[in-house]
């Protein structure tokens, strides 16, 4: 049985015009093979998270229509929601002008949250500005968690590196 030939969706970067004004997908992955990805809620416009994609994660996101990332802390491919049920269905994928950053606009499935800490957004705190004479105290912008991480993840290790 003949194997399917994988379509080469990422083009070689040749010219500034091709990258900035052409219609070829020629992403520029950083020295670690990653692109930063900003993810927003399609319903509200709220920024949910900042993640990273390698070539495989970007390819799978395009192919499957669900968000895949590269976990820098676990050093592995990560299908968002595979463990937690917090699937991100992709509504729109955009790439910036020089093709070195991705914006995913997603529809949240399941508990309608993205943050492993239990909040809807990973950006649940604000940094006050204008006075650095006092100790800075972060201000919670989301008062309540959407879910209890212990119920969703159990005793799985926390992915945050200290």
C-alpha positions, 0 to 999 in steps of 0.5 A, a space after each residue: 500500500 502506497 503511503 500518503 505523501 505529506 504536503 509541504 505546507 511551510 515554504 522556504 523564506 526567500 524574499 521580504 516581499 514573499 514573507 510580508 506581502 505574499 500568500 505563502 506560509 513561510 514561518 520563522 521559527 526561533 533558534 529553539 524551533 518555536 513561534 510565540 502564539 497568542 490565543 484569544 476567546 472568539 466569543 469575548 476577545 479576551 486574551 486566554 494565553 501565550 504559548 509556543 508552537 514548533 513545526 509539528 504543533 502548527 501543522 497539527 493545529 492547521 490540520 485538526 482545527 484544534 490548538 496544539 502547542 509545544 510545552 517548554 516546561 515538559 518539552 513535549 507536544 501538547 494538545 490543549 485539552 487532551 487531559 483536561 477537556 479544555 479543548 480550544 477549537 480554532 476559529 481563525 489562525 493568523 500570522 503576523 507581518 514577518 511570520 514569526 508570531 501566531 494568533 489563534 482565535 478559538 472557541 472554548 470547549 468543556 469548562 470554557 477555560 484555558 488556564 491550568 490554575 483554574 481561571 478562564 485566562 492565564 492573564 488573570 492578574 494585573 500589575 499596578 502602574 505609577 507607583 514603585 515606591 511601595 512593594 508591588 502587589 498583583 491585582 486579581 482581575 478574575 475573582 473566581 476560578 472556573 474550575 478546581 485544578 485538583 478535580 481536573 488534573 488530580 496529582 499531575 505535576 504542575 507544569 510551571 517551573 520555578 
